[in-house]
Amino acid sequence: MLEKSAERNLYSELVCSAIATYIQATDKRFDLIVCADVFIDIGGLEKIFFGVKKAFNTGGCFGFSVEHTDRQNFELKLSRRYGHSLAYLESLAAAAGFVVKDIFKTNLRKEEGVYLTGDAVLMRAGARWIKCPGVNPP
């Protein structure tokens, strides 16, 4: 996938690394981090949330999608993908110092011609929500 991406010559940098490892180790700072349909492959998100918070410029925005579960925290589903509970995401947000702006149901992707729904989440690093540059949630 990285080789194909490099062929397109669209990216300033491509990195082969586990998300938690990269985000905790980087010296780079970001205004916006988006993880779309990524957390289906990751159970516990603690290291990622705290790494993202560390990697933000003041007031950075964090957007991501998850498959939902009503079980405590997260679970590996029969689909072999992880689902995350809203209570778990909200507790991680509070512990890492994020303010949740919005959580809404959305179509994540089609599987066998049927949309799989999940949750889209938008949060901000900091004490209160202010509009993130270039981000207009629904």
N, C-alpha and C positions, 0 to 999 in steps of 0.2 A: 504494500500500500504506500509506503514512504517513497519507493522508487517511482511509482506511477505519479505520485504527487510532485516529486522533483522534476519529472519530465514536463509537467505543465508550467513550470517556472513562474508560479504565482505567489509563492511563499518566501518570506524573508528568512525563515528558519523552520526546519523540520527536526523533531526530536523523537528518538526512540527511547522511551522510559515509562515506568509506571507513573501514573498521575501523582500519587502521594509523594513519591520519591522526588520527582521533578519540582513540584510546587513548594516542597519544604526546603529544597536545596538552592533554588534559584535566587540570584541577587536582583533580578529584574522586578520591576514594579508595574502593575497593571491598573487600568481604570475599569475594565470589564472582563469578566471571565464567564464563558458559556460552556456548559457541558450538556449537549443535547443527545439524548439516548445513549448516554455513557454509563450511568450508574447501574444499569441492568447487569453489568458485569462485575460489580463491586458490592460487597455486603456492607461492612462497617465504613462509615464516611467520616469518622472523627478526624483522622490525619488530613484528609482533604480539606475539610472545613477550616481547620486551624491553619493549614498551609496557605489556603486561599486568602484568609484574613491577613496573614503575614505578608503576602505578596501584593497586597493592594496599596495603591496610593490612597490618600485620605478619601474616604467616602466611596470606595469602589463598589460596583454592582456585580452581583453573582446571580446568574440565571441558569436553571437546569431543569431537566425533566426526569421523572421517575415513574416506574410502574408502581401502582399502589398496593398496599396490603393493609388489612385491619389488624394484623397480628402485631405483637410488641416489637418495636424497632424495625427489624428487617427480616426477610425470609427468602430462602432459595425456593422458587416456585417449581411446579412440575415442568414448566417450560425451560428450566435450567437457567432462568434469569432471576435476578433479585428484585423484590418489591420492597418499598420503604414506606413506613407509616408516617402520616402527617405529624403525629405526636413526636415521633423520633426526630423528624426534620426540624420541627419547631424547637425541641430541646437542644439540638446541636446548634441551631442558629443562636439561641440565647447564650449558650456556653461559650461560643466563639465570638460573640459580640456583634451579631448581625441583627438587623431589624427586618422582619418579613414585610414586604410590600404587598405581595399578592400570591395566592395559590389558587389555581383554577384547573378544572378538568379540560383535557384536550385530547385530540387524536394524536398518538405518538407515531404510528406507522401502520401499514397494511400487512397483515399476515394471512395468506391464503384467501386474498380478496376481501378480508374483513378488517375494519379499523380496530386497532387495539388502543383503548383509552388509558390515560394515566394522568399525572399531575404535572403541571408546569409551575415553577416556583421562581419568584424574583425577590431578592433581598439585597440589602445594602449594608456595608460595613460602617458602623457608627451608631450614635445614640438616637438619631431620629431619621425619618425618611425625608430625603430631598430628591428632586428629579435628577436622574443620572443623565449626563450628556448623551444624546443620540439614542436614548432608550424610551420608547413610548409603549408601556404595557397596555393590553386591551382593557 
